[in-house]
Amino acid sequence: MLVETYKTELVQSIILFAILYIIRFIAALAIKKIGRKSGINDARIHLIIRYASVTLILIGLLVVAVIFGTEMKDLTLVFSSVFAVIGIGLFAIWSILSNITSGIIMFFSFPYKVGDKVQIHDKDFPVEAIIEDIRAFQLHLRLDNGDLVTYPNNLILQKPVTLIEKDAIDDGHDAI
C-alpha cells in the first residue's frame, strides 16, 4: 500500500539514479582519460573518481528529498544546521581539507609527475628530491641519501618548485 502511494516518486528516483550512474560513468571515463594523458598513476585517478562519485551521491540524495516532497524551507533549515556543525568541525581540520583540495588541484594541473627530480624553494626546509608518489594528502619525496620526506600538498602549491630532471628514478637496470 505504501508502494502505491509513492509509486511516481519511486519511479522518478530510479530514473534519477540511473541518470546519475550514467553521469558517473562518463565522468570516470573523462577523469581516466585526463589522468592517463597526464601520466598520473592509477591510485590517484581512482581517488579523484571516488571524490566525484561521492559528490554525485550527495546531489542525488538532495534531489530525491525534493522528489518526495520536502519543502525548500525545510531543506535550507537542515542544510544550514548541518553546514554550521560541519563548518565548526572543519575549522579544526582545515589543514586536512586544504591538502585534499590541493591534491585534487594537483591532479588536473600539477606540472610534475612521479619520477621527476624537483627542488622546492622553502626558506626553512629546502628540498631537492625525486617525487616517489603523489597521494591525497602529501607527496612522497626521496632524497639523494635515501631518506623519505612527506611534503604536504597544500605547501607544494604555495612554494616555488624547480624541475631538476624529468624521469630521474633509477630503475636499477643500468647497462654494464
N, C-alpha and C positions, 0 to 999 in steps of 0.2 A: 504494500500500500504506500509506503514511503517512497519507493522507487517510482511509482506512477505520479506522485506529487511533484517530484523533481526530475521527471524524465527529460524535459527540454534542457534544463541546466546541466544534467549529466552528459547529454549528447554534445552540448556546447563545450563542456570541459574536456571531453575526449578529443574533440576536433582541435581545441586549443593546444592540448599536449602533443597531438600528432604534428601540428604546425611547429611547435617549439622543438620537437625532436628533429624535424627536417632542418630547421634553422641551426640547431646544434651540430648536426651532421655537416652542413655546408660550412659553418664556422670552423669546425675541426679540420676539414679539408684545407680551408684557406690558411689556417694557422700552421698546419703541417707544411704546406707549400712554401709559405714565407720562411718558416724555420729552416727547412732543408736548403732553400735557396741561399739563406744567410749563413749556412754552415753551423747551425745550432744543434747541440746534442739532443737526443730523443727525450731524455728526462725533463729538460726544460720545456720542450714542446708539449709534453703531456701535462706538465704543471699549468701552463697557460690555458690549455684546453679544459682542465679541471676548473680553473677560475671562471672561464666563460660559461661552463655548464652550471655552476652554482648560481651565477648571475641570472641565467635563463630560468632556472627553477624558481628563484625568488620572484621574478617578474610573473611567471606562470601562477604562482600562489596568489599574488596580488590580483591578477585578472580573474582567477576563479572566485575569489571573495566578492568581486564586483558582479560576476555572473550569478552568484547565488543570492544577490540582493542586498549585500551590505551597503549601507549608505556611506557617501564620501565623508560626512562629518564624523562618523564612527571610525572610519579608516584613518582619517587625519588625527583623531584623538589617540588611537592606538600607536600609529607611527611616531607621533611627536613624543609620546611617553617612552616608546622603545628607543628612539634616537637620543632622547635625553639620557637614559640609562647607559646606552652604548657610548655616547659621547663622553660621559664621565669615565667609563671604563677604558675607552680608547685613549683618553688623555694620559692615563697611566702607562699605556703601552704604545705610545705614538711612535717610538723608535722601531718597533717591530713592524707596524703598518708602513712606516716610511721605507723600510727595507723591502717589504713585499712589493710596494708600489714601484720602487726603484728597479726591482727585479723584472717587473712587467715592462717598464720603460726600456730596460736594457735588452729585453728580448727583441723588441722591434727596432731599436736604434743604437745599439752599442757597437762601435766600430771595430772592436777587438773580439777575438774568439778564443776558444780553448786551444792552447798550444802556442799562443803569441807571447813573446817576451816584452814586458812593458815596464816603464818606470813611472811610479806615482810620486808626484812632487808634493809631498806633505812636509810642512815645516818641522813638525815634531818627530815624525817617523817616516823618512823617505824609504821607499821600497823599490827594488829592482828585482823582478821575478817573472817566472813563467806562469801564465794562467792555466791551472790544472783542472779547475771545474768552476762553473758558474751555477750557483744554487739560488733558491728562493730568497734567502736572507743575506748571503755573503758569497764572495769569491774565494776560492782556494788558490793561493799563490805559493809556488815552490821556489824558494830562494836558491842561489847557487850552491850554498853549503848543504842543501838537502832539507832544511827546515821548512815546515808548512806554516804559512801565515793565512789566517782567515781575515778578510777585509770586508767590512760591511758594504752592502750595495749602495746605500744612500751616500756614503762618503766617496765612493769611486766616481759618482756623478758630480760631486762637488769639487773634486780636486783635478788639477791638470794631469793628464796622462800622456806619456810619450811612447810610441811604438818603437821598441828597440830592434826586434826581429820577428818576422812572420814565421809561423810554424817552427818554433825553436825547440820543441820537445825532442829529446834524444831518445829514439826508439830502441837503441841497443843493437841495431843491425848495421854497424859501421863496416865498411869494406876493409878487407885485410890486404 
